[in-house]
Amino acid sequence: CTVIFTRLATRDLHKPISILFCNLAVSDLFTSFSGFWISMLFITNPDITIFGSWDMLAPYSLYTTSILSTIYNQVSIGIERYLAVAESMRTRFRVARNHSIAVVFINWVLAFFLGCLPLMGWNCLHTESNVSVLYSPFCVNYLVFIAMPNVAVAFLVPLFTYLRIIIILRKRKLRMQACGQATGTYRSAETQVARTSISIWLLALVSYAPFLAGVIFDAANQRCHGELYPGVYIFRNCTAMLITLTCLGNPLLYTLRLRALGARLKALRGLWASRVRACAA
């Protein structure tokens, strides 16, 4: 909420990347609310979170939708940062407000469609076959369909974008060295990008890898609920807590650190253009 209010109240922050930051905060907010809803249901009636019921279908679907929206926003921010660095070298495409709004709309439509598939009928409330033991009343094939590609996107796309940013900065540094110019600023920016990307990667790893492991375990072990109690369900609850903790980590990584990184990269683009002209002359 602090991220949303701050960026809406500060006119200097009304930029395309700020729209993505606000949308990421909204996704985290929905994740927190839906997680709190599930927690209250667990406190009042723990059995329905184990054996599944209609009462759990809506909060689970909202929780899945929020997580998917968070993943898509993280990917969008990484792509926007890559375009912000690469546009001065190879492409002249510049992300505008309309582009960010369109990306936000597409992210939410895709997240709602995939997350609400159980509400549209893809659930195992009336059948015992293919039912998920950890996340009943979801079906195992639905969880595999959702978890596998989206977790892969959460890992691979940010890895590619931030590695490309580091490579671009390193190439510019080498060209500056060829011109006999100082490269301390580029070295500092490269270090900051590396630290930020590692932090984002670790946050995604800690958040989503345990959930993916739970889905794989669920798909590979066809057991009844009593055989998995209580250790596996404790692990399931811990994975939900780790995902919810991203709501605290995202503002620190994407709002504070990337804002400073964006200012540094903007200064580097101006420095690069002026020194290349001086070197050519």
Contacts in CASP RR format, 6 or more apart in sequence:
PFRMAT RR
TARGET T0000
AUTHOR 0000-0000-0000
METHOD contacts of the structure
MODEL  1
CTVIFTRLATRDLHKPISILFCNLAVSDLFTSFSGFWISMLFITNPDITI
FGSWDMLAPYSLYTTSILSTIYNQVSIGIERYLAVAESMRTRFRVARNHS
IAVVFINWVLAFFLGCLPLMGWNCLHTESNVSVLYSPFCVNYLVFIAMPN
VAVAFLVPLFTYLRIIIILRKRKLRMQACGQATGTYRSAETQVARTSISI
WLLALVSYAPFLAGVIFDAANQRCHGELYPGVYIFRNCTAMLITLTCLGN
PLLYTLRLRALGARLKALRGLWASRVRACAA
1 25 0 8 1.000
1 29 0 8 1.000
2 251 0 8 1.000
3 21 0 8 1.000
3 22 0 8 1.000
3 25 0 8 1.000
3 251 0 8 1.000
3 255 0 8 1.000
4 22 0 8 1.000
4 25 0 8 1.000
4 26 0 8 1.000
4 29 0 8 1.000
6 13 0 8 1.000
7 13 0 8 1.000
7 14 0 8 1.000
7 18 0 8 1.000
7 21 0 8 1.000
7 22 0 8 1.000
8 22 0 8 1.000
15 97 0 8 1.000
16 80 0 8 1.000
16 95 0 8 1.000
16 96 0 8 1.000
16 97 0 8 1.000
16 99 0 8 1.000
16 100 0 8 1.000
17 77 0 8 1.000
17 80 0 8 1.000
17 81 0 8 1.000
17 84 0 8 1.000
17 95 0 8 1.000
17 100 0 8 1.000
17 258 0 8 1.000
19 97 0 8 1.000
19 100 0 8 1.000
19 101 0 8 1.000
19 104 0 8 1.000
20 73 0 8 1.000
20 76 0 8 1.000
20 77 0 8 1.000
20 80 0 8 1.000
20 100 0 8 1.000
20 103 0 8 1.000
20 104 0 8 1.000
21 77 0 8 1.000
21 254 0 8 1.000
21 255 0 8 1.000
23 69 0 8 1.000
23 73 0 8 1.000
23 104 0 8 1.000
23 107 0 8 1.000
23 108 0 8 1.000
24 70 0 8 1.000
24 73 0 8 1.000
24 74 0 8 1.000
24 77 0 8 1.000
24 250 0 8 1.000
24 254 0 8 1.000
25 250 0 8 1.000
25 251 0 8 1.000
25 255 0 8 1.000
26 69 0 8 1.000
27 66 0 8 1.000
27 69 0 8 1.000
27 70 0 8 1.000
27 73 0 8 1.000
28 66 0 8 1.000
28 70 0 8 1.000
28 246 0 8 1.000
28 247 0 8 1.000
28 250 0 8 1.000
28 251 0 8 1.000
29 247 0 8 1.000
30 62 0 8 1.000
30 65 0 8 1.000
30 66 0 8 1.000
30 69 0 8 1.000
31 63 0 8 1.000
31 66 0 8 1.000
31 67 0 8 1.000
31 70 0 8 1.000
31 243 0 8 1.000
31 244 0 8 1.000
31 246 0 8 1.000
31 247 0 8 1.000
32 244 0 8 1.000
32 247 0 8 1.000
33 62 0 8 1.000
34 59 0 8 1.000
34 62 0 8 1.000
34 63 0 8 1.000
34 66 0 8 1.000
35 59 0 8 1.000
35 63 0 8 1.000
35 240 0 8 1.000
35 244 0 8 1.000
37 59 0 8 1.000
37 62 0 8 1.000
38 49 0 8 1.000
38 56 0 8 1.000
38 59 0 8 1.000
38 60 0 8 1.000
38 63 0 8 1.000
38 240 0 8 1.000
41 48 0 8 1.000
41 49 0 8 1.000
41 55 0 8 1.000
41 56 0 8 1.000
41 59 0 8 1.000
42 49 0 8 1.000
42 237 0 8 1.000
45 55 0 8 1.000
48 55 0 8 1.000
48 56 0 8 1.000
49 56 0 8 1.000
50 136 0 8 1.000
50 225 0 8 1.000
50 229 0 8 1.000
50 233 0 8 1.000
51 136 0 8 1.000
51 225 0 8 1.000
52 125 0 8 1.000
52 136 0 8 1.000
52 137 0 8 1.000
53 125 0 8 1.000
53 137 0 8 1.000
54 125 0 8 1.000
54 137 0 8 1.000
56 136 0 8 1.000
56 137 0 8 1.000
57 118 0 8 1.000
57 119 0 8 1.000
57 123 0 8 1.000
57 125 0 8 1.000
57 137 0 8 1.000
58 119 0 8 1.000
60 118 0 8 1.000
60 135 0 8 1.000
60 138 0 8 1.000
61 115 0 8 1.000
61 116 0 8 1.000
61 117 0 8 1.000
61 118 0 8 1.000
61 119 0 8 1.000
63 240 0 8 1.000
64 114 0 8 1.000
64 115 0 8 1.000
64 146 0 8 1.000
65 111 0 8 1.000
65 112 0 8 1.000
65 114 0 8 1.000
65 115 0 8 1.000
65 116 0 8 1.000
66 111 0 8 1.000
67 243 0 8 1.000
68 110 0 8 1.000
68 111 0 8 1.000
68 114 0 8 1.000
68 115 0 8 1.000
68 146 0 8 1.000
68 150 0 8 1.000
69 107 0 8 1.000
69 108 0 8 1.000
69 111 0 8 1.000
70 246 0 8 1.000
70 250 0 8 1.000
71 150 0 8 1.000
71 151 0 8 1.000
71 153 0 8 1.000
71 154 0 8 1.000
71 208 0 8 1.000
72 107 0 8 1.000
72 110 0 8 1.000
72 111 0 8 1.000
73 104 0 8 1.000
73 107 0 8 1.000
74 154 0 8 1.000
74 158 0 8 1.000
74 200 0 8 1.000
74 204 0 8 1.000
74 250 0 8 1.000
74 254 0 8 1.000
75 153 0 8 1.000
75 154 0 8 1.000
75 157 0 8 1.000
75 158 0 8 1.000
76 103 0 8 1.000
76 107 0 8 1.000
77 254 0 8 1.000
77 258 0 8 1.000
78 157 0 8 1.000
78 158 0 8 1.000
78 161 0 8 1.000
78 162 0 8 1.000
79 157 0 8 1.000
79 161 0 8 1.000
80 95 0 8 1.000
80 100 0 8 1.000
81 161 0 8 1.000
81 162 0 8 1.000
81 165 0 8 1.000
81 258 0 8 1.000
81 261 0 8 1.000
81 262 0 8 1.000
81 265 0 8 1.000
82 161 0 8 1.000
82 162 0 8 1.000
82 164 0 8 1.000
82 165 0 8 1.000
83 91 0 8 1.000
83 93 0 8 1.000
83 94 0 8 1.000
83 95 0 8 1.000
84 95 0 8 1.000
84 262 0 8 1.000
84 265 0 8 1.000
84 266 0 8 1.000
85 165 0 8 1.000
85 168 0 8 1.000
85 169 0 8 1.000
85 265 0 8 1.000
85 269 0 8 1.000
86 164 0 8 1.000
86 165 0 8 1.000
86 168 0 8 1.000
87 93 0 8 1.000
87 94 0 8 1.000
88 269 0 8 1.000
88 272 0 8 1.000
88 273 0 8 1.000
89 168 0 8 1.000
89 172 0 8 1.000
114 146 0 8 1.000
114 150 0 8 1.000
115 146 0 8 1.000
117 142 0 8 1.000
118 137 0 8 1.000
118 138 0 8 1.000
118 139 0 8 1.000
118 142 0 8 1.000
122 139 0 8 1.000
122 142 0 8 1.000
123 137 0 8 1.000
123 138 0 8 1.000
123 139 0 8 1.000
123 142 0 8 1.000
124 130 0 8 1.000
124 131 0 8 1.000
124 132 0 8 1.000
124 136 0 8 1.000
124 137 0 8 1.000
124 138 0 8 1.000
124 139 0 8 1.000
125 137 0 8 1.000
130 139 0 8 1.000
130 140 0 8 1.000
130 141 0 8 1.000
131 137 0 8 1.000
131 138 0 8 1.000
131 139 0 8 1.000
131 140 0 8 1.000
132 138 0 8 1.000
132 139 0 8 1.000
132 140 0 8 1.000
132 143 0 8 1.000
132 218 0 8 1.000
133 218 0 8 1.000
133 221 0 8 1.000
133 223 0 8 1.000
133 224 0 8 1.000
133 225 0 8 1.000
133 228 0 8 1.000
133 232 0 8 1.000
134 214 0 8 1.000
134 215 0 8 1.000
134 217 0 8 1.000
134 218 0 8 1.000
134 228 0 8 1.000
134 232 0 8 1.000
134 233 0 8 1.000
134 236 0 8 1.000
135 143 0 8 1.000
135 218 0 8 1.000
135 236 0 8 1.000
140 218 0 8 1.000
140 219 0 8 1.000
143 215 0 8 1.000
143 218 0 8 1.000
143 219 0 8 1.000
144 215 0 8 1.000
144 219 0 8 1.000
147 211 0 8 1.000
147 212 0 8 1.000
147 215 0 8 1.000
148 212 0 8 1.000
148 215 0 8 1.000
151 208 0 8 1.000
151 209 0 8 1.000
151 211 0 8 1.000
151 212 0 8 1.000
154 204 0 8 1.000
154 208 0 8 1.000
155 201 0 8 1.000
155 204 0 8 1.000
155 205 0 8 1.000
155 208 0 8 1.000
158 197 0 8 1.000
158 200 0 8 1.000
158 201 0 8 1.000
158 204 0 8 1.000
159 197 0 8 1.000
159 201 0 8 1.000
162 193 0 8 1.000
162 196 0 8 1.000
162 197 0 8 1.000
162 200 0 8 1.000
163 197 0 8 1.000
165 193 0 8 1.000
165 197 0 8 1.000
166 190 0 8 1.000
166 193 0 8 1.000
166 194 0 8 1.000
166 197 0 8 1.000
169 186 0 8 1.000
169 189 0 8 1.000
169 190 0 8 1.000
169 193 0 8 1.000
169 268 0 8 1.000
170 186 0 8 1.000
170 190 0 8 1.000
172 186 0 8 1.000
172 268 0 8 1.000
172 272 0 8 1.000
173 183 0 8 1.000
173 186 0 8 1.000
173 187 0 8 1.000
173 190 0 8 1.000
175 276 0 8 1.000
176 182 0 8 1.000
176 183 0 8 1.000
176 186 0 8 1.000
176 272 0 8 1.000
176 275 0 8 1.000
177 183 0 8 1.000
178 279 0 8 1.000
179 275 0 8 1.000
179 276 0 8 1.000
179 278 0 8 1.000
179 279 0 8 1.000
180 279 0 8 1.000
181 275 0 8 1.000
181 279 0 8 1.000
185 267 0 8 1.000
185 268 0 8 1.000
185 271 0 8 1.000
186 268 0 8 1.000
188 264 0 8 1.000
189 261 0 8 1.000
189 264 0 8 1.000
189 265 0 8 1.000
189 268 0 8 1.000
192 257 0 8 1.000
192 260 0 8 1.000
192 261 0 8 1.000
192 264 0 8 1.000
193 261 0 8 1.000
196 253 0 8 1.000
196 257 0 8 1.000
196 258 0 8 1.000
196 261 0 8 1.000
199 253 0 8 1.000
199 257 0 8 1.000
200 253 0 8 1.000
200 254 0 8 1.000
203 246 0 8 1.000
203 249 0 8 1.000
203 250 0 8 1.000
203 253 0 8 1.000
206 242 0 8 1.000
206 245 0 8 1.000
207 242 0 8 1.000
207 243 0 8 1.000
207 245 0 8 1.000
207 246 0 8 1.000
208 243 0 8 1.000
210 235 0 8 1.000
210 238 0 8 1.000
210 239 0 8 1.000
210 242 0 8 1.000
211 239 0 8 1.000
211 240 0 8 1.000
211 242 0 8 1.000
211 243 0 8 1.000
214 235 0 8 1.000
214 236 0 8 1.000
214 239 0 8 1.000
217 232 0 8 1.000
221 228 0 8 1.000
END
